[in-house]
Amino acid sequence: MPILALLLLIGTVSAAAPDAAFSGAPLSGAAPLAVQFTDTSTGSPTGWAWFFGDETYNGTWTEQTDNAGWSRWHHASVAMPDGSIVLMGGYGDGYTGASNDTFQSTDNGTTWTVVNASSGWTPRSGHTAVALPDGSIVLMGGRDRDGNYLNDTWRSDDGGGNWTRVNVSSGWEGRWRYTSVAMPDGSIVLTGGDAGDELSDLLYNDTWRSIDGGGNWTCMNASSGWAERFGHTSVAMPDGSIVLMGGEGDDSDRQNDVWRSTD
């Protein structure tokens, strides 16, 4: 029976990114087969999960809580290197209830604590945030209660307890309902979004990058090839590529295309 395994490691906030390395013996044999794995990983991992390729992945979803203490949409959230979850801002009731509070959960979303009731940044919705490998959170853009589109960048080094503005005007046009990702090299990439009004959309298909935690931004592509859109999503892959999916374009044209960038 051949053995195929993947080691997933979770590092601490202060540690370097873990580098998975392991060996196993024996590599084949009759089932059931006892295999001894030797871990030689670096980067001070704090957790290990083993996958052998024959799992059924048929587990169900479990409700963690039916009342998290907040009620909102168009908010932002990140998973931190220490396993906690941080949630920021968003709409409560209607379009006038944008918030600027920061919540944290350390038990997979079961209970939530307000770590900052008024985080310093303007109450907003449709913004994004990323968690960087060093344990900091970077929050960007969005729309305020008056319908103004924001292009500021804020950073927290303590899980959202305190925030510092690192750029009052980040270079890209103010917008909301865009997407951003934290890359394996610690940079941030921001794409697309919307800055329209009730009568018309003003959509973007540009790509911006910051290599210093949001302090400075460079336009990598002013017209990235995919149609202008908002409400899309993107993910950073382990190989350093970015995959962008879906969204809404002009005339409420819903997209189901998929694009990839390897640089």
WOPESUL-V68340 format. One record per pair of residues at least 4 apart in sequence whose C-alpha atoms are under 8 Angstrom apart, sorted by the first residue. I is the first residue (numbers start at 0). J is the second residue. D is the distance in Angstrom with one decimal. If there is no record, write none. Layout:
# WOPESUL-V68340
i = (I;I)
j = (J;J)
d = (D;D)
This chain:
# WOPESUL-V68340
i = (0;0;0;0;0;1;1;1;2;2;2;3;3;3;4;4;4;4;5;5;5;5;6;6;6;6;6;6;6;7;7;7;7;7;8;8;8;8;8;8;8;8;9;9;9;9;9;9;9;10;10;10;10;10;10;10;10;10;10;10;11;11;11;11;11;12;12;12;12;12;13;13;14;14;14;15;15;15;15;16;16;17;17;17;17;17;18;18;18;19;19;19;20;20;20;20;21;21;21;21;21;22;22;22;23;23;23;23;24;24;24;25;25;25;26;27;28;40;50;63;63;63;64;64;64;67;67;67;67;68;70;71;71;71;71;72;72;72;72;73;73;73;73;73;73;74;74;74;74;74;74;74;74;74;75;75;75;75;75;75;75;75;76;76;76;76;76;76;76;77;77;77;77;77;77;77;78;78;78;78;78;79;79;79;79;79;79;80;80;80;82;82;83;83;83;83;83;84;84;84;84;84;85;85;85;85;85;85;86;86;86;87;87;87;87;88;88;88;88;88;88;88;88;89;89;89;89;89;89;89;89;90;90;90;90;90;90;90;91;91;91;92;94;95;95;96;97;97;97;97;97;98;98;98;99;99;99;99;99;99;99;99;100;100;100;100;100;100;100;101;101;101;101;101;101;101;101;102;102;102;102;102;102;103;103;103;103;103;103;104;104;104;104;104;105;105;106;114;114;115;115;115;118;118;118;118;119;119;120;120;120;121;122;122;123;123;123;123;124;124;124;124;125;125;125;125;125;125;126;126;126;126;126;126;126;126;127;127;127;127;127;127;127;128;128;128;128;128;129;129;129;129;129;129;129;130;130;130;130;130;131;131;131;131;131;131;132;132;134;134;134;135;135;135;135;135;136;136;136;136;136;137;137;137;137;137;137;138;138;138;139;139;139;139;140;140;140;140;140;140;140;140;141;141;141;141;141;141;141;142;142;142;142;142;142;143;143;143;148;148;148;148;149;149;149;149;150;150;150;150;150;150;150;150;151;151;151;151;151;151;152;152;152;152;152;152;152;152;153;153;153;153;153;153;154;154;154;154;154;154;155;155;155;155;155;156;156;157;165;165;166;166;166;169;169;169;169;170;170;171;171;171;173;174;174;174;175;175;175;175;176;176;176;176;176;177;177;177;177;177;177;177;177;177;178;178;178;178;178;178;178;178;179;179;179;179;179;180;180;180;180;180;180;181;181;181;181;181;182;182;182;182;182;183;183;183;184;185;185;186;186;186;186;186;187;187;187;187;187;188;188;188;188;189;189;189;190;190;190;190;190;191;191;191;191;191;191;191;191;192;192;192;192;192;192;192;193;193;193;193;193;193;194;194;194;195;195;195;195;196;196;200;202;202;202;202;202;203;203;203;204;204;204;204;204;204;204;204;205;205;205;205;205;205;206;206;206;206;206;206;207;207;207;207;207;208;208;208;208;209;209;209;209;209;210;210;211;225;226;227;227;228;228;228;228;229;229;229;230;230;230;231;231;231;231;231;232;232;232;232;233;233;233;233;234;234;234;235;235;235;235;236;236;236;239;239;240;240;240;240;241;241;241;242;242;242;242;243;243;243;244;244;244;244;244;245;245;245;245;245;246;246;246;247;247;247;247;248;248;248)
j = (27;28;29;30;32;26;27;28;26;27;51;50;51;52;49;50;51;52;48;49;50;51;19;20;21;47;48;49;50;19;46;47;48;49;17;18;19;44;45;46;47;48;17;44;45;46;47;80;81;14;15;16;17;42;43;44;45;46;80;81;43;44;45;80;81;80;81;132;133;134;133;134;42;43;133;42;43;132;133;42;132;40;41;42;43;44;40;41;42;39;40;41;38;39;40;41;36;37;38;39;40;36;37;38;34;35;36;37;34;35;36;33;34;35;34;32;32;44;54;107;108;109;108;109;110;108;109;110;111;111;91;89;90;91;92;89;90;91;124;89;90;124;125;126;176;86;87;88;89;90;124;125;126;127;86;87;88;89;125;126;127;128;84;85;86;87;127;128;129;84;85;86;128;129;130;136;82;83;84;85;130;83;84;85;130;134;158;130;132;134;105;107;103;104;105;106;107;103;104;105;107;108;101;102;103;104;158;159;101;102;103;99;100;101;102;97;98;99;100;101;122;123;124;97;98;99;122;123;124;125;126;94;95;96;97;98;123;124;96;97;98;96;144;144;145;144;122;123;124;143;144;122;123;124;116;117;118;119;120;121;122;123;113;114;115;116;117;118;122;113;114;115;116;117;118;159;160;111;112;113;114;115;159;111;112;113;114;158;159;108;109;110;111;112;110;111;110;159;160;159;160;161;159;160;161;162;162;163;153;162;164;143;143;144;141;142;143;144;141;142;143;175;140;141;142;175;176;177;138;139;140;141;142;175;176;177;138;139;140;141;177;178;179;136;137;138;139;179;136;137;138;179;180;181;187;134;135;136;137;181;135;136;137;181;185;212;183;185;156;157;158;154;155;156;157;158;154;155;156;158;159;152;153;154;155;212;213;152;153;154;150;151;152;153;148;149;150;151;152;173;174;175;148;149;150;173;174;175;176;146;147;148;149;174;175;147;148;149;173;174;175;194;172;173;174;175;167;168;169;170;171;172;173;174;164;165;166;167;168;169;164;165;166;167;168;169;213;214;162;163;164;165;166;213;162;163;164;165;212;213;159;160;161;162;163;161;162;161;213;214;213;214;215;213;214;215;216;216;217;207;216;218;194;192;193;194;192;193;194;229;192;193;229;230;231;189;190;191;192;193;229;230;231;232;189;190;191;192;230;231;232;233;187;188;189;190;233;187;188;189;233;234;235;185;186;187;188;235;186;187;188;235;239;235;237;239;239;210;212;208;209;210;211;212;208;209;210;212;213;206;207;208;209;206;207;208;203;204;205;206;207;202;203;204;205;206;227;228;229;202;203;204;227;228;229;230;200;201;202;203;228;229;200;201;202;199;200;201;202;200;201;249;227;228;229;248;249;227;228;229;221;222;223;224;225;226;227;228;218;219;220;221;222;223;218;219;220;221;222;223;216;217;218;219;220;216;217;218;219;213;214;215;216;217;215;216;215;258;248;248;249;246;247;248;249;246;247;248;245;246;247;243;244;245;246;247;243;244;245;246;241;242;243;244;241;242;243;239;240;241;242;240;241;242;261;262;259;260;261;262;259;260;261;257;258;259;260;257;258;259;254;255;256;257;258;253;254;255;256;257;253;254;255;251;252;253;254;252;253;254)
d = (5.0;5.2;5.9;6.7;7.9;6.3;4.8;7.4;5.8;6.4;7.0;7.9;5.2;6.6;6.4;5.4;4.6;7.1;7.9;5.8;5.4;6.9;6.3;7.7;7.8;6.4;5.9;5.3;7.2;7.2;7.7;5.6;5.2;6.8;6.4;7.9;6.9;5.5;6.9;5.5;5.1;7.0;7.1;5.4;5.5;5.1;7.0;7.0;7.8;6.2;7.4;6.4;6.0;7.1;6.2;4.5;5.5;7.4;6.4;7.2;7.4;7.1;6.8;6.0;5.7;5.5;6.0;7.3;5.9;4.9;6.3;7.2;6.3;6.4;7.8;5.2;7.4;7.9;8.0;5.7;7.0;7.1;5.7;4.1;6.4;5.7;5.6;5.3;6.1;7.7;4.8;6.9;6.3;5.3;4.5;7.6;6.8;5.5;4.5;5.4;6.6;5.7;5.3;6.8;6.4;5.6;4.3;6.2;5.5;5.5;6.7;7.9;5.8;7.4;7.6;7.8;6.2;7.6;7.4;7.6;6.1;4.7;7.4;5.3;7.4;7.7;7.3;6.4;6.3;6.8;5.8;5.9;5.0;4.3;7.3;5.6;5.2;6.7;7.8;5.0;6.1;5.2;4.7;7.4;7.9;7.2;6.0;5.2;3.7;6.8;5.7;6.2;6.8;7.7;5.8;5.3;6.7;7.1;7.6;6.4;5.4;6.0;7.0;5.5;4.2;6.1;7.8;6.6;7.9;5.8;5.5;6.7;6.7;6.0;5.9;8.0;6.4;6.0;4.7;6.6;6.8;5.3;6.0;7.4;6.0;6.6;7.9;7.9;7.1;6.1;7.0;7.9;6.9;5.7;4.5;7.1;7.0;5.6;5.2;6.5;7.1;7.2;6.9;5.7;4.5;6.6;7.0;7.1;5.7;5.1;6.3;6.7;5.9;4.6;6.5;6.7;4.6;4.5;5.5;6.7;6.5;6.0;6.3;5.3;5.5;7.5;7.7;5.8;4.2;6.8;7.9;6.4;7.4;5.3;4.3;6.3;7.5;5.9;5.1;6.3;7.3;5.5;7.2;5.4;7.8;7.0;5.3;5.0;6.0;6.8;5.9;4.5;5.9;7.5;7.1;5.5;5.7;7.4;6.5;6.3;4.2;6.5;7.4;8.0;5.6;4.5;5.0;5.6;8.0;6.0;5.8;5.1;6.4;7.6;6.7;6.1;7.5;6.2;5.4;4.5;5.6;7.1;7.7;5.5;5.3;6.5;6.5;7.8;7.9;5.4;7.2;5.9;4.6;6.4;7.6;7.7;6.6;6.6;5.1;7.0;5.5;7.3;7.8;7.7;6.8;6.4;6.5;7.9;7.3;7.8;7.7;6.7;5.8;6.8;5.8;5.2;4.4;6.5;5.4;5.4;6.7;7.4;7.9;4.8;6.3;4.7;4.7;7.5;7.3;5.9;5.1;3.8;7.1;5.6;6.5;7.4;5.9;5.6;7.0;7.3;7.5;6.5;6.5;6.8;5.4;4.2;6.2;7.3;5.7;5.4;6.7;7.2;6.3;5.8;7.8;6.4;5.9;4.6;6.6;6.8;5.5;6.2;7.6;6.2;5.9;8.0;7.9;6.2;6.7;7.9;7.6;6.9;5.6;4.5;6.9;6.9;5.5;5.2;6.6;7.0;7.2;6.9;5.7;4.5;6.6;6.7;6.8;5.7;5.1;6.3;6.6;5.9;4.6;6.4;7.2;4.6;4.4;5.5;6.7;6.4;6.2;6.4;6.0;5.3;7.3;7.3;5.6;4.2;7.2;5.8;5.5;4.6;5.8;6.8;5.8;5.5;6.6;7.3;4.6;5.0;6.8;6.3;7.9;4.3;6.0;7.7;7.2;5.4;5.6;7.4;6.6;6.3;4.3;6.7;7.6;8.0;5.6;4.6;5.0;5.7;6.0;5.8;5.1;6.5;7.6;6.7;6.1;7.4;6.4;5.5;4.3;5.5;7.0;7.5;5.5;5.3;6.3;6.6;7.6;7.8;5.3;7.2;5.7;4.6;6.4;7.4;7.6;6.5;6.7;5.1;7.1;5.5;7.3;7.8;7.7;6.7;6.2;6.5;7.8;7.3;7.8;7.8;6.8;5.9;5.3;4.8;5.7;5.5;6.5;8.0;5.2;6.2;5.5;5.1;7.7;7.4;6.1;5.2;3.8;6.9;5.5;6.1;6.8;7.8;5.8;5.6;6.9;7.2;7.7;6.7;5.8;6.4;6.9;5.4;4.2;6.3;7.0;5.7;5.4;6.7;6.9;6.2;6.1;6.2;5.9;4.7;6.7;6.8;5.3;6.0;7.4;5.9;6.6;7.7;6.9;6.2;8.0;6.9;7.8;6.9;5.6;4.4;6.9;6.9;5.5;5.2;6.6;7.2;7.4;7.0;5.6;4.5;6.7;5.7;5.1;6.3;7.9;6.6;5.8;4.6;6.5;7.1;4.6;4.4;5.5;6.8;6.6;6.0;6.2;5.9;5.4;7.4;7.8;5.9;4.3;7.0;6.7;5.6;4.6;6.4;7.1;5.5;6.7;5.0;6.4;5.7;4.0;4.3;7.1;6.3;7.8;6.9;5.4;5.6;6.8;7.5;7.7;4.8;6.1;7.7;7.1;5.5;5.7;7.5;6.6;6.3;4.4;6.5;7.5;7.8;5.6;4.5;5.0;5.6;6.1;5.5;5.1;6.4;7.6;6.6;6.4;5.5;4.5;5.4;7.1;5.4;5.3;6.5;6.6;5.4;7.2;5.7;4.6;6.4;7.4;7.7;6.5;7.3;7.0;6.0;7.7;5.9;5.2;4.4;7.4;5.4;5.4;6.7;7.8;4.7;6.1;7.3;5.9;5.1;3.7;7.0;5.9;5.5;6.9;7.2;6.8;5.5;4.2;6.1;5.7;5.5;6.7;6.4;6.0;4.7;6.7;5.3;6.0;7.5;6.8;7.8;6.9;5.5;4.4;6.7;5.6;5.2;6.6;7.0;5.7;4.5;6.6;5.7;5.1;6.2;8.0;6.7;6.0;4.6;6.5;7.2;4.6;4.5;5.5;6.6;6.0;5.3;7.4;5.9;5.5;4.5;5.8;4.9;6.3;7.1)
